Amino acid sequence: MLEAAITTSFHPLRWAVALGIAVPCVLAACFFFARLGENQELARNCARAFRMVLAIEVAALVIVALIGLRYERRARQEDAAQFHPPGKLVDVGGYRLHLYCTGSGGPTVVIEHGHRATYLDWYRVQPELAQFTRVCSYDRAGFGWSGPSPRDRTPSVMADELHSALQAAGERPPFLIVGHSFGAMNAVMFAHKFPRETAGLILVDGSTPDSLPQASLRTRLWLRVLQLMTPFGLPRWRGWCRGGLPEIAGVKQALTCRSQNFETMLQEDSGIPAARSEIRAISSLGNIPLVVITRDPATGNNAEFEARHAQQQREMTKLSTNSRLMVAEGSGHDIPLARPDVVIEAVKGLLKPPGQADSRGTP
């Protein structure tokens, strides 16, 4: 939805903003050239019109802002009455993370969402996994139901936060860590920092140091605009924080239409250079069981880009001497929602005793 909001064609609201800027500019130019041409009467008329238009626009802006504040406040009250965190809010040192665990059995599967996302990305995966093992999803600090963190948004910090949340909630290792996209780097870091507590690792079309770009200046500016406009209801009204599966669109909007959500996106983006350095420093995870799931290159529009991405995913299998590669056929990057069955199959494969392990895949 963010990219669509940036690239969408002019909406009547945008025309109103453009005119609101253009009319005073034209009147100011009129005043300047009238004074330059020593036409005092025209200059006075332009100045008078400029002040009048500016006063009208300021009054209109205040009225619209007040209406927006009321609209957003009422919407948040409705959200608070309708939606509640399904899991626990666990204290990890002065701030709380939302940890949602279901099912029973072991090892516990811990699933980590991607960039600019929430635990809802695992909506189609968690219920299926909970049928045969215990599974925990969570919201990283600043996203979803979790509170913001005062610490840097880097994989080392986020892995520590997840570990603290699991400990505080009484979840026992070993853990099978599953990370999607940006979350794959946090999953790698978790396995690196806590190898004795990691039963296995599944990286779902994971980001790598070479494939993780920082947001463009245009995107960062847009995120800041969204952050500033959220209290006035503009992102909600325009539908810029909606999207996803219809059955969870309401709660997704409630979690996304928050200023803190956009601030966290910017913080994680600022931490990308440090994230690249941290992950590049991890050359091996030993023989931890590892499954790398990659998207289907046939779903992309750029053959060269997809070939490079596929090679990067193959390189990730070298993190462990006990690894294999799976391709989510027919799926693009959003594998947890488009092909949840592939993730579930990978988890089942790692939960089987060694003698029953699935032999498919590329070591």
N, C-alpha and C positions, 0 to 999 in steps of 0.2 A: 504493500500500500504506500510505503514511503516513496519508492521510485515513481509510482503512478502519480502521486501528488506533485512531484517535482516536474514531471514531463507533461502533465495534462494541459489541454488547450485552455484558452481564456474563459473563465467563468464570469457571469455578470458581476460577481463580487470583485473580481480582478479588474474589470472595466471600470467599476466605481472607484477603486483605489487609484487606477491610472489617471482617471479624470480628476480625482481629488488632488493629485500632484500636478497634473498638467495645467489646470486652469490658473492656480496661483502663479505658476511659473510664467505663463503667458502674460498675465497682468503685471508681474514684476518686470518682465522684459519690455512691456508697453510703457511702463513708468520710466524705465531707464532711457529708452530711446526718445521719449517725449522730452525728458529733461535735457538730453543731449542735443535735441533739435530746438531747445528753448521754447517749447510749446507748453507753457505753464498750466493752462486750463486742462489740456489732455492729461498732463502728468497728475494734476489733482484728482481728476475723474478716475484715473487708473489706480491711484493710491487708495481712494475711497472704496472702489470696487474690490481691491485686494483685501483691505481690512474687513469688509463685509463678508466676502467669500471665506476668509480665514476664520472669522467668528462663527459662521454657519457650520463650517467643517468641524471645528473644535467642539461645538455644541452637539453635533450629530455623532461625533466620535465618542463623547462622554455618554450619550444616551445608549448607543450601541454597546459600549463596554459594560454599562450597568445591566442591560438586558442579557448580555452574554454571561456575566457573572452569576446572575440569577438562574439562567438556563443550566449552566454547568453545576452550580450548587445543588439544584433540584435533581439533576441527572446522577450526581454522586450519591445523594441520599437514596435514590432508587436502587443504584448499584449496591450500596451497603446493605440494603434490606433484602435484596434478591440473591447476592452472591457472597459466599464465605469460603475461606481457605479450607480445602478438604483435608489438609495435613496439619502438622504441628508447626508452630512458630518457635524455633529453637534458638536460645541465646548463645552467641559465639563470641562474646566479649564486649557487651555493650550495645549490640545490635542483633537483630533476629533474622534467621533464614527460614523460609518455608520448606519443610521436608515432608513429603507425602509418600508413605510406605503402605503397601498392600500385599496380600498373599502371605504364604509361609513356606519354609524350606530353606535350603541353602546350597551354595553360597548366595548371599544377597546380591541381586543385580542393582547397580546404581547407575542411573541414566542422566547424562549431562546434556542440556540443550545448547543450541547454537547461539550465534550473535544476534542481538535484537529479538530475543525470543523468551519463552517461559516454559514451565513444565507442560503446558498444553500441547507442545510439539510432540509429546509422547502419548497423546490421547488415544491413538489406535494401537499402541504397543503395550503400554503398562497393563491394561486389563487382561490381555492375552498371556503375558508373562506371569501375572499373579495367579493364574490357574495351576501353575506347576512349581513356582518358587516365590521367594519374597523379592519384592522389587521396590526401589525407592527412587522417585524423581524429586527434583527440588528446583527452586528459583534461585539463581545467583543473586548476590546482593544488589539491590536497586531495581531488580526486575520482578514482575509478578507480585506475589504477596510478601516478598522479602523486603526488609528495610535496607536503606543505603549503607554502604561501608565507608569508613574513613580511610581505608587502606588502598594502596595502588591496585589497579585492575590488571594484574599480571597473572599468568598461570601458576606461579609459585604461591602467590597469596590466595588465589581462588581454590587451589588444591588444599591448602591449609584450612580454609574456611569450611570446605566440604567435609574434610576429615573431622574437624571440631564439631560440626553439626551432627555427623553420624555418631560420634562418641557421646555427645550430650543427649541424644535421643535414645541411647542404649542399643544401637544397632551394632551387631557383632561381626567382626571380620571372620573369614576372608570375604572380599567383595569382588564381584565381576563388574568392571567399570566399562560403561558404554558411552561414547561421546560422539555427538554429531557436529559436523562443520567446525566452527570456532571451538566448540566444547571438546573436540578431540584433543586439542593441545592441552587443555586442563586435565583430560583423562591420562594422557601420556605423562604429564607432570605428577599426577597422583601415583601412578605406578612406579615412577622413578623415586619419589620421596618415601613411599610406603610399600616397598616390594613384598614384604612379609605379609601384608594385609591384602594383597592383590592376587586373586585367583585367576584372573584373565583380563583381557582388554579387547574391546571391539571398537574400531574407529570407523564411523559411518560417514563416508565422503568427507573425511577430515581435512581441515585446513593444515597447511604446512608453512614453515617460514618463508618459502619461496612463492607460495600461492596466496598469501594473506595480504591484501592491499589495504592501505588506509583510505578512509573516505575522502572524496574530493572536497575542495574548498566549498563548492556549491552545496554538496550534501551536508557538510558541517554547518554551514550557515542556515540551511533549511531546518536542520535539527534544532538549532538555537531558536529559530522563529517558532517552531512547533512548541518548544519548551515555554517560551514567553506567552504564546497565545492560548495554551491549554487552559489556564484559569478562566479565560473569557469564552470558552466553549467552541472556538473556531474549529480545531481538529475534529472534535466529536461531531459537530454540525455538518462538516464537509465529508465525514466518513473516512478521514485519513488514518484513523487508528482502529479501523474495523478490518474485516477480512478473515480468511481461513475457512474452516469447515462451518457450514450453517448451524450445526447443532451446538457449537461452542462460540459462535460469533459474539454473543452478548457478553459473556465473561471475558473474552479476549479484549473486547473494546473497553470494558471496565478496568482491566489491568493495564492496558496500553495508554489510555487517555489520561496520563498522569505526567506532570512536569518532571518528576524524578526519573521516569522511564527514559525520557529523551536525554536527560543529563547523564544517566548511566551509559547510554549508547555512546555519547561523546567521550566519557571517561574510558570506556573499553577501547575506543578507537585511539585515544591518546596513548594507551598502553601497548599498542601493537609493536612498535620498535623494540621495546623491552621484551615482549612476548617472543618475538623472532629470536632474539639473542638467547633467551632461556631455553627454548626448544632446540636450537642448533647445538647447544652445549650437551644435549642428551644424545649420545651416539649409539647406546645399546641399553636394552632392558633385560638382557640375559636371555633366559629361556621361558619367560612368562608367556603363556599361550596368548596368541595375538591373531585376531581376524580383522582384515581390512576390507570394508565393503565400499565399493566405488559405484558411481552412477554409470548408466549406460551411455557411452560416447555417442551413440546414434541419436540421442535426444537433443544434442547440441547443434547449433547453427554454424559454429566455427571449427572446422576439422583440425586445424593446427592447434588451436587452444585445447580442444578435447584430447588430442594426442599427448600434449604436454601434461595435462592434468592426469591422464591415465598413467603416465610414466612416474609422476610424483606419488601417486597412490601405490604403485609397485615399489617405489623406494621406501615407503613407510613400512613395508613388510620386513625390511632389513633391521628394524629395531629389535626384533627377537629372532632367535634361532628356531623358534617353534611357531611359525606363522603361516597363514594362507590368505589368498585373495578371493573375494567373491564379487560378482558383478550383479547389481540390481537391474536386471533387464527391464527395459521399458520405463525406467524412472530417471528423472533428472536429479538435481541436488536434494530435493525434499523427500528423501527416501523414507523417513519415519512415518510420513503421512501417505505417500504414494505406494510404497512397497513394505509395509510393516512386517509382512510375512518373512522377508529376507532377514530382517533384524532378529526376529523370533527364531528362525532356523539357526542363525549363527549362535544365539544364546544357548539353544538346546544342544548344539554341537559341542560347546565348551563345558556344558554341565554333565555330559555323558562321561562314564568311566573311560580311561585311556584306551582300553581295548575295544570300545565301541565307537570311537571317534569317527566322524564322517570323513571319508578320504577325499572328498571333492575339494577343489580349490588349487591354487598355485602356491607352492611353498616359497 
